């Protein structure tokens, strides 16, 4: 395994935030420690792979098909534990057992103390907003970009300013901060690294304009991620947030149907695009059509042309179009934007 070639391996596991936290730690280490990173998305600066040495290997540890159990970490960071990939895990207990086994393979473990399952794992260090040894206090927001003071066991260490929008990124930053502390970096070095992080593609990324209306693309495909992203968009938009959501896999949609409905009800205007099947065969009970039927105010579309017509009819000046999902909708929208007048 590649990780075995490095002196230390830091891995980020969890149902949400792995890519961003991995990228954040990479920015912290950049120019400060010899490191190599493998990021599950495309960092706007470092791309998805960056090599500067063999001291530290920074990577994501994905729970899908239990692939993270093949990884032996010097430092394992557990961001959260929430049921997902229901084609692999049939209960929360089964999922938690896999995370426990992953953590037991690590030399030291960092957990999100605000996550009830994660904090129950044996750990060396914890982080959180409400609890934990590494915390964020004195939060301030400007355009949903947060600054905060990091404290360690109640002692203020440094002020951090994030350049990415969304309160959820405070947790990712605290996770990266905690990992960097165990690697021996100073608080100001860590803060400087975090401030240099500009984001990852498909994580609240502005990809263009449609008739003067900004279009934001986000990878969110789990109910909790969807709810957080819609909340962020509504906080920055001057007008209505026009949400376009593409479900990702039939089993996830079927098994988390109630959670999807609850998250998407927060949208003021909603279009549901045809399901991205990925590895699965059609399953009506988990289809986009079934999801739309549970959301009376939503519209269902299954072609790019129809989607564009619906959006053209709905948008008004000062609105924002929010494209959500981990499937092919992002590529479809990017291609269509190239063919459409931006202003």
Phi, psi and omega per residue, in radians:
X1 nan 2.517 -3.102
X2 -1.003 -0.735 -3.072
X3 -1.020 -0.503 -3.091
X4 -1.207 -0.227 3.141
X5 -1.460 -0.092 -3.083
X6 -1.894 2.683 3.136
X7 -1.146 -0.727 -3.115
X8 -2.396 2.496 3.091
X9 -2.144 2.236 3.048
X10 -1.953 2.135 -3.104
X11 -2.137 2.484 3.128
X12 -1.953 2.109 3.122
X13 -2.072 2.736 3.124
X14 2.591 2.850 -3.134
X15 -1.412 -0.302 3.125
X16 -2.468 2.523 2.939
X17 1.613 -0.045 -3.054
X18 -1.013 -0.845 -3.060
X19 -1.108 -0.812 -3.104
X20 -1.155 -0.776 -3.139
X21 -1.118 -0.697 3.088
X22 -1.077 -0.763 3.128
X23 -1.156 -0.685 3.132
X24 -1.078 -0.811 3.121
X25 -1.107 -0.626 3.112
X26 -1.072 -0.701 3.096
X27 -1.171 -0.604 3.102
X28 -1.134 -0.733 -3.084
X29 -1.363 -0.412 -3.043
X30 -0.990 2.019 -3.137
X31 1.425 0.036 -3.089
X32 -2.071 -0.598 3.068
X33 -2.423 2.553 3.048
X34 -1.141 2.105 -3.043
X35 -2.587 2.846 2.984
X36 -2.359 2.406 3.138
X37 -2.195 2.567 3.002
X38 -2.196 1.923 -3.016
X39 -1.865 2.380 -3.092
X40 -1.221 -0.289 3.040
X41 -2.129 -2.954 -3.113
X42 -1.873 1.798 3.063
X43 -1.067 2.418 -3.064
X44 -1.143 -0.315 3.125
X45 -1.925 -0.823 -3.014
X46 -1.667 -0.071 -3.030
X47 1.097 -2.587 -3.094
X48 -1.794 -0.045 3.122
X49 -2.604 2.327 3.130
X50 -2.578 2.269 -3.081
X51 -2.163 2.186 3.089
X52 -2.345 0.139 3.139
X53 2.707 3.090 -3.030
X54 -2.002 0.360 3.111
X55 -1.339 -0.961 -3.070
X56 -2.168 2.318 3.020
X57 -1.913 2.140 -3.124
X58 -1.924 2.209 -3.056
X59 -2.630 2.875 2.993
X60 -1.535 2.640 3.092
X61 -2.166 1.774 -3.011
X62 -1.567 2.382 -3.114
X63 -1.448 -0.202 -3.118
X64 -1.038 2.284 -3.100
X65 0.968 0.373 3.116
X66 1.037 0.508 -3.088
X67 -1.119 -0.451 -3.112
X68 -1.236 -0.180 3.136
X69 -1.335 -0.144 3.075
X70 -1.563 -0.012 -3.053
X71 -1.802 2.252 3.041
X72 -1.830 1.997 -3.029
X73 -1.840 2.494 2.938
X74 -1.260 -0.759 3.073
X75 -2.299 2.110 3.076
X76 -1.915 2.233 3.141
X77 -1.930 2.147 3.118
X78 -1.853 1.883 -3.061
X79 -1.342 -0.661 -3.106
X80 -3.030 2.808 3.071
X81 -2.358 1.887 -3.108
X82 -2.490 2.406 -3.031
X83 -0.979 2.185 3.090
X84 -2.684 3.091 -3.115
X85 0.838 0.981 -3.061
X86 -1.227 -0.102 2.997
X87 -1.375 -0.250 3.112
X88 -1.882 -0.686 -3.089
X89 -2.010 2.187 -3.045
X90 -1.718 -0.026 3.103
X91 -2.778 2.806 3.075
X92 -1.119 -0.581 3.141
X93 -1.128 -0.709 3.125
X94 -1.149 -0.726 3.106
X95 -1.120 -0.802 -3.117
X96 -1.087 -0.662 3.126
X97 -1.066 -0.661 3.114
X98 -1.182 -0.730 3.108
X99 -1.132 -0.671 3.108
X100 -1.097 -0.744 3.122
X101 -1.118 -0.694 3.093
X102 -1.048 -0.798 -3.116
X103 -1.155 -0.653 -3.123
X104 -1.156 -0.337 3.120
X105 -1.465 -0.130 -3.084
X106 -1.656 2.680 3.059
X107 -1.245 -0.780 3.096
X108 -2.401 2.570 -3.049
X109 -2.183 2.405 3.036
X110 -2.029 2.348 -3.099
X111 -2.256 2.721 3.001
X112 -1.398 1.930 -3.070
X113 -1.252 -0.249 3.113
X114 -1.545 -0.087 3.087
X115 -1.753 2.061 -2.980
X116 -1.056 -0.609 -3.132
X117 -1.392 -0.779 -3.095
X118 -1.073 -0.723 -3.052
X119 -1.234 -0.240 3.128
X120 -1.411 -0.165 3.099
X121 -1.339 2.498 3.028
X122 -1.029 2.336 -3.039
X123 -2.607 2.805 3.119
X124 -1.659 -0.460 -3.067
X125 -2.705 2.604 3.141
X126 -2.358 2.792 3.130
X127 -2.441 2.853 3.097
X128 2.915 3.018 3.051
X129 -1.579 -0.650 -3.087
X130 -1.708 -0.477 -3.123
X131 -2.630 3.045 -3.129
X132 1.935 2.856 -3.135
X133 -1.396 -0.624 3.054
X134 -1.776 2.051 -3.075
X135 -2.290 2.841 3.023
X136 -1.913 2.300 3.116
X137 -2.333 2.954 3.124
X138 0.921 0.930 -3.108
X139 -1.233 2.406 3.016
X140 -2.352 2.552 -3.090
X141 -2.261 2.417 3.020
X142 -2.359 1.909 -3.070
X143 1.068 0.622 -3.123
X144 1.154 0.279 2.996
X145 -1.805 2.076 -2.939
X146 -1.704 2.551 2.903
X147 -2.117 2.680 -3.091
X148 -2.869 2.838 3.068
X149 -1.729 2.245 3.089
X150 -1.566 2.245 3.068
X151 -2.016 2.599 3.080
X152 -2.179 1.969 -3.064
X153 0.933 0.719 3.070
X154 1.513 -0.099 -3.105
X155 -1.714 2.110 3.107
X156 -1.095 2.311 -3.109
X157 -1.893 -0.880 -3.003
X158 -2.902 2.724 3.063
X159 -1.648 2.331 -3.117
X160 -2.042 2.362 3.055
X161 -2.071 2.068 3.126
X162 -1.613 2.530 -3.139
X163 -1.769 0.047 -3.135
X164 -1.945 2.578 -3.050
X165 -1.526 2.472 3.057
X166 2.121 2.230 -3.136
X167 -1.122 -0.492 -3.133
X168 -1.032 -0.453 -3.108
X169 -1.247 -0.247 3.043
X170 -1.098 -0.732 3.109
X171 -1.102 -0.766 3.121
X172 -1.069 -0.723 3.140
X173 -1.148 -0.717 3.124
X174 -1.137 -0.667 3.103
X175 -1.098 -0.803 3.111
X176 -1.141 -0.669 3.117
X177 -1.061 -0.821 -3.116
X178 -1.088 -0.732 3.125
X179 -1.114 -0.727 3.135
X180 -1.130 -0.597 3.089
X181 -1.115 -0.747 3.116
X182 -1.192 -0.383 3.071
X183 -1.475 -0.089 3.041
X184 1.674 0.211 -3.137
X185 -1.435 2.660 -3.137
X186 -1.418 2.645 -3.103
X187 -0.924 -0.770 -3.105
X188 -1.187 -0.627 3.058
X189 -1.050 -0.748 -3.125
X190 -1.146 -0.787 -3.140
X191 -1.065 -0.728 3.126
X192 -1.105 -0.711 3.112
X193 -1.126 -0.741 3.121
X194 -1.109 -0.666 -3.127
X195 -1.207 -0.348 -3.139
X196 -1.464 -0.177 -3.121
X197 -1.322 2.143 -3.074
X198 -1.882 -0.019 3.064
X199 2.065 3.088 -3.131
X200 -2.211 2.511 3.100
X201 -1.003 2.489 -3.132
X202 1.162 0.365 2.970
X203 -2.124 1.586 -3.065
X204 0.870 0.873 -3.086
X205 -1.704 2.219 3.038
X206 -1.327 2.063 -3.052
X207 -1.900 -0.034 3.107
X208 2.710 -2.896 3.132
X209 -2.282 2.511 3.051
X210 -2.092 1.860 -3.080
X211 0.890 0.786 3.088
X212 1.508 -0.106 -3.119
X213 -1.732 2.218 -3.131
X214 -1.142 2.508 3.119
X215 -2.023 2.114 3.135
X216 -1.907 2.306 3.101
X217 -1.961 2.373 3.133
X218 -2.463 2.462 -3.064
X219 -1.281 -0.104 -3.040
X220 -0.872 2.168 3.134
X221 -2.442 0.042 3.061
X222 -1.943 2.539 -3.070
X223 -0.865 -0.746 -3.116
X224 -1.154 -0.704 3.105
X225 -1.127 -0.727 -3.141
X226 -1.063 -0.830 -3.127
X227 -1.043 -0.764 -3.122
X228 -1.157 -0.684 -3.099
X229 -1.250 -0.712 3.080
X230 -1.078 -0.732 3.122
X231 -1.059 -0.759 3.116
X232 -1.100 -0.782 -3.131
X233 -1.090 -0.732 3.134
X234 -1.155 -0.491 3.134
X235 -1.294 -0.498 -3.089
X236 -1.738 -0.338 -3.082
X237 -1.342 2.475 3.064
X238 -1.490 -0.527 3.123
X239 -1.981 -2.486 -3.120
X240 -1.473 2.435 3.024
X241 -1.536 1.979 3.113
X242 -1.567 1.776 -3.046
X243 -1.558 2.301 3.000
X244 -2.110 2.058 -3.082
X245 -2.080 2.321 3.033
X246 -1.970 1.972 3.079
X247 -1.045 2.576 -3.123
X248 -2.084 1.875 -3.101
X249 1.330 2.521 -3.118
X250 -1.282 -0.690 -3.084
X251 -1.168 -0.713 3.112
X252 -1.079 -0.769 -3.125
X253 -1.124 -0.744 3.128
X254 -1.135 -0.854 -3.004
X255 -1.313 -0.422 3.133
X256 -1.982 0.443 -3.034
X257 -0.940 -0.841 -3.107
X258 -1.083 -0.652 3.134
X259 -1.226 -0.666 3.084
X260 -1.104 -0.775 -3.138
X261 -1.058 -0.791 -3.127
X262 -1.092 -0.735 -3.114
X263 -1.201 -0.738 -3.048
X264 -1.370 -0.312 3.074
X265 -1.113 -0.334 3.121
X266 -1.269 -0.278 -3.131
X267 -1.266 2.329 3.104
X268 -1.304 -0.562 3.116
X269 -2.488 2.215 -2.977
X270 -2.375 2.298 2.972
X271 -2.089 2.266 3.084
X272 -1.819 2.146 -3.117
X273 -1.667 2.760 -3.061
X274 -0.943 2.545 -3.070
X275 -1.075 2.437 2.959
X276 -1.550 1.921 -2.994
X277 -1.275 -0.499 -3.056
X278 0.977 -2.019 -3.047
X279 -1.603 0.068 -2.943
X280 -1.892 2.792 3.021
X281 -1.588 2.796 -3.092
X282 -0.995 2.376 3.113
X283 -2.464 1.855 -3.003
X284 -1.038 -0.641 -3.102
X285 -1.147 -0.265 3.094
X286 -2.081 0.403 -3.067
X287 -1.495 2.858 3.059
X288 -1.120 -0.558 3.110
X289 -1.110 -0.786 3.125
X290 -1.124 -0.719 3.108
X291 -1.090 -0.759 3.140
X292 -1.091 -0.628 3.133
X293 -1.095 -0.453 3.125
X294 -1.497 -0.084 -3.118
X295 -2.182 1.480 -2.986
X296 -0.961 -0.487 -3.100
X297 -1.525 -0.080 -3.074
X298 -1.559 2.739 3.052
X299 -2.002 2.502 3.096
X300 -1.852 2.347 3.050
X301 -2.345 2.662 -3.117
X302 -2.312 0.222 3.076
X303 -2.436 2.575 3.100
X304 -1.004 -0.684 -3.107
X305 -1.108 -0.748 3.127
X306 -1.175 -0.694 3.106
X307 -1.029 -0.796 -3.111
X308 -1.111 -0.680 3.119
X309 -1.146 -0.741 3.136
X310 -1.080 -0.794 -3.132
X311 -1.141 -0.700 3.136
X312 -1.078 -0.601 3.124
X313 -1.292 -0.490 -2.997
X314 -1.640 -0.624 -2.951
X315 -1.188 2.605 3.066
X316 -2.330 2.802 3.088
X317 -0.939 2.491 3.122
X318 1.375 0.013 3.046
X319 -1.303 3.029 3.077
X320 -2.432 2.322 3.079
X321 -1.711 2.165 -3.114
X322 -2.002 1.992 -3.119
X323 -1.734 2.082 -3.047
X324 -2.080 2.417 3.026
X325 2.441 2.771 -3.090
X326 -1.794 0.134 -3.085
X327 -1.615 -2.518 -3.059
X328 -1.611 0.046 -3.100
X329 -1.088 -0.650 3.124
X330 -1.004 -0.838 -3.134
X331 -1.142 -0.664 3.120
X332 -1.093 -0.811 -3.111
X333 -1.166 -0.726 3.110
X334 -1.035 -0.750 -3.141
X335 -1.143 -0.700 -3.131
X336 -1.203 -0.606 3.124
X337 -1.117 -0.578 3.119
X338 -1.152 -0.410 -3.109
X339 -1.729 -0.024 -3.034
X340 -2.017 2.418 3.080
X341 -1.018 2.286 -3.088
X342 -1.394 -0.435 -3.074
X343 -2.164 nan nan
